[in-house]
Amino acid sequence: MLFFQAIIDKTKNFILQKKQLKNLKKKMNPKTMLHLGCGRNYFNDWINIDNNSYNDIQKLDLHWDVRKKLPFKDNSVDFIYNEHFFEHLSIEESLSVLNDFKRILKPNGVIRISMPDLDEIVQIYLNPHYKPEDFSAVMGTELLTKAEFLNVYFRWWGHQWLYNWEELERRLKAAGFSKIKKCKIGISEYPELNNIEQRTDSRLIAEVSK
């Protein structure tokens, strides 16, 4: 029974994707902007893409596993944005995704990556004045020890790899990017990327182009 249900679900998803891909053309003019791993944050004028489903809570333009090749032509995308996305990928997956980003990005296109900063997490962990209630306040859930705080960041929500600037820059260079800029939350020289972060703990931010 489970086997047949899996076939039915796969067929339904295929039909949905075909319909979504057809509708994407309406959102690819004058600029093509991809919001990847969008979760519940739907951006108007962007193509909002995610592989998770939150039933009626989440609105998507395309249900897609970003670890697979994105259905966009080479050199066709102006902006790519993702927030709290890369830490959910293994290193091998992240390099594959970055290479695909590079493929579809226009020569003057820009990728903005926002995520938690490992250095800041470690600073909080090592703060001698912090008590369990302080760590709980940071995470928004009850934590009893500093060790629990650190393990939550590394293991919860499907986290696979946390980055500081050194590590993020290293991986971006490994993917072949040379134009890498460190940014502050909510600040960009591009109007499309200014004030775009949705989470206050997005403290490690890079803008990248070919």
C-alpha positions in Angstrom: 0.0 0.0 0.0 2.8 2.4 0.9 4.5 1.7 -2.4 1.5 2.6 -4.4 0.9 5.7 -2.3 4.5 6.8 -2.9 3.9 6.5 -6.7 0.7 8.5 -6.4 2.4 11.2 -4.4 5.3 11.4 -6.9 2.9 11.7 -9.8 0.9 14.4 -8.1 4.1 16.3 -7.4 5.3 15.9 -11.0 2.0 17.3 -12.3 2.2 20.2 -9.8 5.7 21.1 -10.8 4.8 21.1 -14.5 2.0 23.5 -13.8 4.2 25.7 -11.6 7.0 25.8 -14.2 4.5 27.0 -16.8 3.3 29.8 -14.5 6.8 31.0 -13.7 7.1 32.8 -16.9 4.8 35.5 -15.5 7.3 36.3 -12.8 10.5 36.3 -14.9 10.1 39.9 -16.3 11.7 42.3 -16.1 14.0 40.6 -13.6 14.2 37.0 -12.5 14.7 36.8 -8.7 14.8 33.5 -6.8 13.9 33.2 -3.1 15.2 29.7 -2.2 14.3 27.8 0.9 11.6 30.4 1.4 9.7 28.5 4.1 6.6 30.6 5.1 8.2 33.9 3.9 6.6 34.7 0.6 8.2 37.6 -1.4 6.1 39.3 -4.0 7.8 39.8 -7.3 10.2 36.9 -6.5 10.0 33.2 -7.4 9.5 31.5 -4.1 11.0 28.0 -4.0 11.0 25.3 -1.3 10.9 21.6 -0.9 9.0 21.6 2.3 5.2 21.7 2.5 3.2 23.5 5.3 -0.1 22.7 3.7 -2.3 25.9 3.6 0.2 27.9 5.7 2.9 28.1 3.0 2.5 29.6 -0.4 5.0 28.6 -3.1 5.7 29.4 -6.7 7.7 26.2 -7.2 7.9 23.1 -5.1 11.5 21.9 -5.8 14.4 20.1 -4.1 17.2 22.7 -4.6 19.8 20.0 -4.3 18.7 19.0 -7.8 19.5 21.1 -10.9 17.3 24.2 -10.9 14.9 24.5 -13.9 16.4 27.8 -15.2 18.6 28.4 -18.2 22.2 29.3 -17.9 22.9 33.0 -17.3 19.2 33.8 -16.8 18.8 34.9 -13.2 19.4 38.4 -11.8 19.2 37.7 -8.0 19.3 34.7 -5.8 18.4 35.0 -2.1 18.4 32.5 0.7 18.2 32.8 4.5 19.0 30.0 7.0 19.4 27.6 4.1 23.0 26.5 3.6 23.4 25.3 7.1 20.9 22.6 6.3 23.1 21.1 3.5 26.1 18.9 3.8 29.3 20.4 2.4 29.1 18.2 -0.7 25.5 19.4 -1.3 26.3 23.0 -0.7 29.1 23.0 -3.2 26.8 21.3 -5.8 24.1 24.0 -5.1 26.6 26.8 -5.4 27.8 25.5 -8.7 24.3 25.4 -10.0 23.7 29.0 -8.7 26.8 30.0 -10.7 25.4 28.3 -13.8 22.0 30.2 -13.8 23.3 33.5 -12.6 23.7 36.3 -15.1 27.2 37.8 -15.4 26.2 40.8 -13.3 23.7 38.9 -11.1 24.1 38.7 -7.3 23.6 36.0 -4.7 22.8 37.0 -1.2 23.3 34.4 1.5 22.2 35.0 5.1 22.7 32.6 8.0 23.7 32.3 11.7 27.3 33.2 12.5 29.3 30.4 14.2 31.7 33.0 15.7 28.8 34.8 17.4 27.3 31.5 18.7 30.7 30.6 20.2 31.0 34.0 21.8 27.6 33.6 23.4 28.5 30.1 24.6 31.8 31.4 26.2 30.1 34.5 27.9 30.8 33.9 31.6 27.9 36.1 32.6 25.2 34.1 30.7 22.9 31.9 32.7 20.5 29.2 31.4 17.7 31.7 31.2 19.8 34.0 29.0 20.5 31.1 26.6 16.8 30.3 26.6 16.0 33.8 25.7 18.4 33.7 22.7 16.9 30.5 21.4 13.3 31.1 22.3 13.0 27.8 24.1 13.9 26.5 27.5 17.6 25.4 27.8 19.2 24.2 31.0 22.9 24.3 30.2 25.4 26.0 28.0 26.2 22.7 26.3 22.6 22.2 25.4 22.6 25.7 23.8 25.6 24.8 21.6 24.2 21.3 20.6 20.8 22.8 19.7 22.5 25.1 17.2 24.5 22.3 15.7 21.9 19.6 15.6 18.3 21.0 15.7 16.2 21.9 12.6 18.3 19.6 10.4 21.4 21.6 10.6 24.4 20.0 8.8 27.2 22.5 8.9 27.6 25.9 10.6 29.7 28.7 9.1 31.8 31.7 10.2 33.1 34.1 7.6 36.4 32.2 7.1 34.5 29.0 6.3 31.8 30.6 4.2 34.4 32.5 2.1 36.4 29.3 1.7 33.4 27.4 0.3 32.4 30.2 -2.0 35.9 30.3 -3.5 35.9 26.5 -3.8 32.7 26.9 -6.0 34.6 29.3 -8.2 33.3 32.7 -7.0 35.8 35.5 -6.7 33.6 38.5 -6.1 32.6 38.0 -2.4 31.5 40.8 -0.1 30.7 40.7 3.6 27.5 42.5 4.4 25.5 43.7 7.4 22.0 42.6 8.1 19.4 44.5 6.1 21.9 46.5 4.2 22.7 46.2 0.5 23.7 48.4 -2.4 21.0 46.7 -4.4 17.4 47.9 -3.8 16.1 44.4 -4.4 18.3 43.0 -1.6 18.0 45.9 0.9 16.1 45.1 4.2 15.4 41.6 2.9 16.4 39.5 6.0 13.4 38.1 8.0 15.3 36.8 11.0 17.3 38.8 13.6 19.8 35.9 14.0 20.9 36.2 10.4 24.3 37.7 11.3 26.6 36.1 8.7 25.8 37.6 5.3 27.6 37.5 2.0 26.8 38.9 -1.5 28.4 37.1 -4.3 28.7 37.4 -8.1 30.7 35.8 -10.8 
